[in-house]
Amino acid sequence: MRKNSRDVWQIAAVYAGAVLGAGFASGQELMVFFVRYGVRGLWGGAIAGGMFALCGAIVLGRAKALKIYNFQDYLHRVFGAKIAKGLYLIVELFLAVSFCIMIAGGGALFQEQLGIPQLGGALFTALVCFIVLQGNLKGLTAINSILVPFMLCGILFTCVVFLLSQYREMWLPFAVGSGKFFISVFLYVSFNMISASAVLVPLSRIADSKSGAVKGGLLGGFALLGVIVLACLVLYAAYSGIVGSQLPLLTISKSLGSAASVLYAVVLYMAMLTTAAANGFSVVEHFSARTGNRKAVSAVLCLAAIPLSLIPFSQLIESCYTLFGILGLFLLCGVVYDWFRNEK
């Protein structure tokens, strides 16, 4: 019983870590997909958390029931060979674009925190990633197991301390953009599930049973619900002071003092590196298996990220993640339909 509980918690932690990347830690994802809709965005965050719980449980449960622990094999089973091949290429493209966005985020962080030109920060971040990508999966997993909990604690600490320090009314409405917030919910969940599903399928191996895998997905999803709503509440409360910020949660941390600001900058940079390394590792593995030259593939990927780093981080988040959210809807619908067809 104790081992089963530990497995469930481990699955939940890895799932949450797969979603809570640097885009989340910066606050920019939440601004784009939820906070700009005001109070409705808080409801959107809660709905997204519920969808993460449902989708995580479905993917983990089906993978465990089918005893499929390879993401490509899972896609093949759900969609068939031809469609699965196309979807897998979309996943790899999304990971490559996400890697480039993290390099741009590193440049924005250097500029906002240290006053260093964005290009200089992006070049440094790309160099660090190039070095990291020469390692193996075991080393990457070990790094993530340390830095992801550190990142989560940093986000929670900043959000809780900020809310406790507020003495003004935070529920007054502010001007919001036009659009349907419910569409943003689906786009946010779908683009996150593109990369999360690639993690969840092999992760199902950890569980002793299908029910354990499902519980891990549910627990991870509900943990995401709590963190998303908490972070959205903080961004909503501070909205007037962070409009236009490339890294809104970092901007908020500055109001808590220099020590809190430096700590959060370190947390955010670590989140960018781990997200970039995880996404880049998958891309490098995919193409180096075909070319046989890992260093060359890593170099091309890192150099390709530099031109994109000149585009504002917030603009990249909104345009690229929205596009992949639309593409990810097909994956999301297929996963849910496969579950409904086989579990009814």
C-alpha positions as CSV (number, residue, x, y, z in Angstrom):
1,M,0.0,0.0,0.0
2,R,2.8,2.4,0.9
3,K,4.6,1.7,-2.4
4,N,1.4,2.3,-4.3
5,S,0.9,5.6,-2.6
6,R,4.5,6.6,-3.4
7,D,4.0,5.7,-7.0
8,V,0.9,7.8,-7.3
9,W,2.6,10.8,-5.7
10,Q,5.6,10.4,-8.0
11,I,3.5,10.2,-11.1
12,A,1.5,13.3,-10.0
13,A,4.7,15.3,-9.3
14,V,6.3,14.5,-12.7
15,Y,3.0,15.3,-14.5
16,A,2.8,18.7,-12.7
17,G,6.4,19.4,-13.4
18,A,5.9,18.7,-17.1
19,V,3.2,21.4,-17.3
20,L,4.7,23.9,-14.9
21,G,7.5,24.9,-17.2
22,A,9.2,28.3,-17.7
23,G,6.3,29.8,-19.6
24,F,4.1,29.2,-16.5
25,A,6.8,30.3,-14.1
26,S,7.3,33.6,-16.0
27,G,3.5,34.3,-15.7
28,Q,3.3,35.1,-19.3
29,E,1.3,32.0,-20.3
30,L,-1.3,32.7,-17.6
31,M,-1.5,36.4,-18.7
32,V,-2.2,35.4,-22.3
33,F,-4.7,32.6,-21.7
34,F,-6.5,33.5,-18.5
35,V,-5.7,36.8,-16.6
36,R,-6.5,39.2,-19.4
37,Y,-10.1,38.0,-19.2
38,G,-10.4,39.2,-15.6
39,V,-12.5,37.2,-13.1
40,R,-13.6,34.9,-15.9
41,G,-10.0,34.0,-16.3
42,L,-9.9,32.6,-12.7
43,W,-12.8,30.3,-13.7
44,G,-10.9,29.4,-16.8
45,G,-7.9,28.4,-14.8
46,A,-10.0,26.2,-12.6
47,I,-11.6,24.5,-15.7
48,A,-8.2,24.0,-17.2
49,G,-7.0,22.3,-14.0
50,G,-10.0,20.0,-14.1
51,M,-9.3,19.2,-17.8
52,F,-5.7,18.4,-16.9
53,A,-6.9,15.9,-14.3
54,L,-9.3,14.2,-16.7
55,C,-6.8,14.1,-19.7
56,G,-3.9,13.0,-17.5
57,A,-6.0,10.1,-16.0
58,I,-7.1,9.1,-19.5
59,V,-3.6,9.0,-21.1
60,L,-2.1,7.2,-18.1
61,G,-4.9,4.8,-17.7
62,R,-5.0,3.8,-21.4
63,A,-1.2,3.5,-21.6
64,K,-1.2,1.2,-18.6
65,A,-4.1,-0.9,-19.7
66,L,-2.5,-1.4,-23.1
67,K,1.0,-1.8,-21.6
68,I,2.3,0.7,-24.1
69,Y,5.2,2.8,-22.7
70,N,6.4,4.5,-25.9
71,F,4.7,7.6,-27.1
72,Q,5.0,6.8,-30.8
73,D,3.4,3.4,-30.2
74,Y,0.6,5.1,-28.2
75,L,-0.1,7.5,-31.1
76,H,-0.1,4.5,-33.5
77,R,-2.6,2.7,-31.4
78,V,-5.0,5.7,-31.1
79,F,-4.7,7.2,-34.5
80,G,-3.3,4.6,-36.9
81,A,0.1,4.6,-38.6
82,K,-0.2,7.5,-41.1
83,I,-1.8,10.0,-38.8
84,A,0.4,9.0,-35.9
85,K,3.5,9.8,-38.0
86,G,2.2,13.3,-38.8
87,L,1.3,13.9,-35.2
88,Y,4.7,12.8,-33.9
89,L,6.3,15.3,-36.3
90,I,4.0,18.0,-34.9
91,V,5.1,17.1,-31.4
92,E,8.8,17.3,-32.3
93,L,8.2,20.7,-34.0
94,F,6.4,22.0,-30.9
95,L,9.3,20.9,-28.7
96,A,11.8,22.6,-31.1
97,V,9.8,25.8,-31.0
98,S,9.4,25.6,-27.3
99,F,13.2,25.3,-27.0
100,C,13.6,28.5,-29.0
101,I,11.1,30.3,-26.9
102,M,13.0,29.4,-23.7
103,I,16.2,30.8,-25.3
104,A,14.2,34.0,-25.9
105,G,13.0,33.9,-22.3
106,G,16.5,33.7,-21.1
107,G,17.4,36.8,-23.1
108,A,14.4,38.7,-21.7
109,L,15.4,37.7,-18.1
110,F,18.9,38.9,-18.5
111,Q,17.6,42.2,-19.9
112,E,15.0,42.8,-17.3
113,Q,17.0,41.6,-14.3
114,L,20.6,42.6,-15.2
115,G,20.2,45.2,-17.9
116,I,22.2,43.0,-20.4
117,P,21.0,43.2,-24.0
118,Q,18.5,40.5,-24.8
119,L,20.7,39.0,-27.6
120,G,23.6,38.6,-25.1
121,G,21.4,36.8,-22.6
122,A,20.0,34.5,-25.4
123,L,23.5,33.7,-26.6
124,F,24.7,32.7,-23.1
125,T,21.5,30.6,-22.5
126,A,22.0,28.9,-25.9
127,L,25.6,28.1,-25.0
128,V,24.6,26.5,-21.7
129,C,21.9,24.5,-23.4
130,F,24.4,23.3,-26.0
131,I,26.6,21.9,-23.2
132,V,23.7,20.3,-21.4
133,L,22.4,18.6,-24.5
134,Q,25.7,16.7,-24.8
135,G,24.7,14.7,-21.7
136,N,22.4,11.7,-21.4
137,L,18.9,11.2,-20.3
138,K,19.9,10.0,-16.8
139,G,21.7,13.2,-16.0
140,L,18.8,15.3,-17.4
141,T,16.3,13.4,-15.2
142,A,18.5,13.9,-12.1
143,I,18.8,17.6,-12.7
144,N,15.0,17.9,-13.2
145,S,14.3,15.9,-10.0
146,I,16.1,18.6,-8.0
147,L,15.2,21.8,-9.9
148,V,11.5,21.2,-10.6
149,P,10.5,21.0,-6.8
150,F,12.7,24.1,-6.3
151,M,10.9,25.9,-9.0
152,L,7.5,24.9,-7.7
153,C,8.4,26.1,-4.2
154,G,9.6,29.4,-5.6
155,I,6.4,30.0,-7.4
156,L,4.2,29.1,-4.4
157,F,6.4,31.2,-2.0
158,T,6.2,34.3,-4.2
159,C,2.4,34.0,-4.8
160,V,1.5,33.3,-1.1
161,V,3.8,36.1,0.3
162,F,2.4,38.6,-2.3
163,L,-1.2,37.8,-1.4
164,L,-0.6,38.0,2.3
165,S,1.1,41.4,1.8
166,Q,-1.9,42.9,0.0
167,Y,-4.2,45.2,2.0
168,R,-6.2,46.6,-0.9
169,E,-9.4,45.4,-2.6
170,M,-8.3,43.0,-5.4
171,W,-11.6,42.2,-6.9
172,L,-12.3,45.4,-8.7
173,P,-12.7,44.6,-12.5
174,F,-10.1,45.9,-14.9
175,A,-10.3,46.4,-18.7
176,V,-9.9,43.1,-20.5
177,G,-9.4,42.1,-24.1
178,S,-12.1,40.9,-26.3
179,G,-12.6,37.2,-27.0
180,K,-14.0,34.0,-25.6
181,F,-12.1,32.9,-22.5
182,F,-13.5,29.4,-22.8
183,I,-11.6,29.0,-26.1
184,S,-8.4,30.0,-24.3
185,V,-9.0,27.2,-21.8
186,F,-9.0,24.5,-24.5
187,L,-6.0,26.0,-26.3
188,Y,-4.0,26.1,-23.1
189,V,-4.7,22.5,-22.2
190,S,-4.2,21.2,-25.7
191,F,-0.8,22.7,-26.3
192,N,0.4,21.6,-22.9
193,M,-0.9,18.1,-23.4
194,I,1.2,17.8,-26.6
195,S,4.4,17.7,-24.5
196,A,2.8,16.3,-21.4
197,S,1.4,13.2,-23.2
198,A,4.9,12.4,-24.4
199,V,5.9,12.3,-20.7
200,L,2.8,10.5,-19.3
201,V,2.9,7.5,-21.6
202,P,6.3,6.2,-20.4
203,L,5.5,7.4,-16.9
204,S,2.6,4.9,-16.7
205,R,5.2,2.2,-16.3
206,I,5.8,3.3,-12.7
207,A,2.2,2.4,-11.6
208,D,1.5,-1.1,-10.3
209,S,-2.0,-1.0,-11.8
210,K,-4.3,1.0,-14.1
211,S,-6.1,2.4,-11.1
212,G,-2.8,3.7,-9.7
213,A,-1.9,5.3,-13.0
214,V,-5.4,7.0,-13.1
215,K,-5.0,8.3,-9.5
216,G,-1.6,9.7,-10.3
217,G,-3.1,11.6,-13.3
218,L,-6.0,12.9,-11.2
219,L,-3.8,14.0,-8.4
220,G,-1.4,15.8,-10.7
221,G,-4.2,17.5,-12.5
222,F,-5.8,18.8,-9.3
223,A,-2.4,20.0,-8.1
224,L,-2.1,21.9,-11.3
225,L,-5.6,23.4,-10.7
226,G,-4.5,24.8,-7.3
227,V,-1.3,26.3,-8.6
228,I,-2.9,27.8,-11.7
229,V,-5.7,29.5,-9.8
230,L,-3.3,30.8,-7.1
231,A,-0.9,32.2,-9.7
232,C,-3.8,33.7,-11.7
233,L,-5.2,35.3,-8.5
234,V,-1.8,37.0,-7.9
235,L,-1.5,38.2,-11.5
236,Y,-5.0,39.5,-11.3
237,A,-4.4,41.4,-8.1
238,A,-1.2,43.0,-9.5
239,Y,-2.6,43.5,-13.0
240,S,-2.2,47.3,-13.3
241,G,1.5,47.1,-12.4
242,I,2.5,44.3,-14.7
243,V,0.7,45.1,-17.9
244,G,3.4,45.0,-20.7
245,S,5.9,43.1,-18.6
246,Q,7.7,40.3,-20.4
247,L,8.0,38.4,-17.1
248,P,5.1,39.4,-14.9
249,L,5.7,37.1,-11.9
250,L,9.3,38.3,-11.8
251,T,8.0,41.9,-11.8
252,I,5.7,41.0,-8.9
253,S,8.6,39.4,-6.9
254,K,10.4,42.8,-7.1
255,S,7.7,44.3,-4.9
256,L,8.6,41.8,-2.2
257,G,12.2,43.1,-1.9
258,S,15.5,42.6,-3.6
259,A,16.2,39.2,-2.0
260,A,12.9,37.8,-3.2
261,S,13.5,39.3,-6.7
262,V,16.9,37.7,-7.0
263,L,15.6,34.4,-5.7
264,Y,12.8,34.3,-8.2
265,A,15.1,35.3,-11.0
266,V,17.2,32.3,-10.2
267,V,14.1,30.1,-10.0
268,L,12.8,31.4,-13.3
269,Y,16.2,30.9,-15.1
270,M,16.5,27.4,-13.8
271,A,12.9,26.7,-15.1
272,M,13.9,28.0,-18.5
273,L,17.0,25.9,-18.6
274,T,15.2,22.7,-17.5
275,T,12.3,23.3,-20.0
276,A,14.7,24.1,-22.8
277,A,16.9,21.0,-22.0
278,A,14.0,18.6,-21.7
279,N,12.4,19.8,-25.0
280,G,15.8,20.1,-26.8
281,F,16.8,16.7,-25.6
282,S,13.9,15.0,-27.4
283,V,14.6,16.9,-30.6
284,V,18.3,16.1,-30.6
285,E,17.6,12.5,-29.8
286,H,15.2,12.3,-32.8
287,F,17.5,13.8,-35.4
288,S,20.8,12.6,-34.1
289,A,19.5,9.0,-34.5
290,R,19.2,9.8,-38.2
291,T,22.3,11.9,-38.7
292,G,24.7,10.2,-36.2
293,N,26.1,13.6,-35.2
294,R,24.7,14.8,-31.9
295,K,27.0,17.9,-31.6
296,A,26.0,19.1,-35.0
297,V,22.3,18.7,-34.4
298,S,22.6,20.4,-31.0
299,A,24.6,23.3,-32.6
300,V,22.0,23.8,-35.4
301,L,19.1,23.8,-32.8
302,C,20.8,26.3,-30.5
303,L,21.8,28.6,-33.4
304,A,18.3,28.5,-34.9
305,A,17.0,29.8,-31.6
306,I,19.0,33.0,-31.8
307,P,17.0,34.9,-34.5
308,L,13.8,34.1,-32.6
309,S,15.2,35.4,-29.4
310,L,15.0,38.9,-30.9
311,I,11.2,38.6,-30.9
312,P,9.6,39.7,-27.6
313,F,9.0,36.7,-25.2
314,S,5.4,37.6,-24.7
315,Q,4.7,37.7,-28.4
316,L,6.3,34.3,-28.9
317,I,4.2,32.8,-26.1
318,E,0.9,34.2,-27.5
319,S,1.5,33.4,-31.2
320,C,3.3,30.1,-31.1
321,Y,1.5,28.5,-28.2
322,T,-1.9,29.6,-29.6
323,L,-1.0,28.0,-33.0
324,F,0.1,24.7,-31.3
325,G,-3.0,24.8,-29.1
326,I,-5.1,24.7,-32.2
327,L,-3.0,21.8,-33.6
328,G,-3.1,20.1,-30.3
329,L,-6.9,20.0,-30.2
330,F,-6.8,17.2,-32.7
331,L,-4.6,15.2,-30.4
332,L,-6.8,16.0,-27.5
333,C,-10.0,15.0,-29.2
334,G,-8.4,11.7,-30.5
335,V,-7.2,10.8,-27.0
336,V,-10.6,11.4,-25.4
337,Y,-12.5,9.6,-28.2
338,D,-10.2,6.6,-28.0
339,W,-10.9,6.4,-24.2
340,F,-14.7,6.8,-24.7
341,R,-14.8,4.2,-27.4
342,N,-13.0,1.6,-25.4
343,E,-14.3,2.4,-21.9
344,K,-18.0,2.8,-22.5
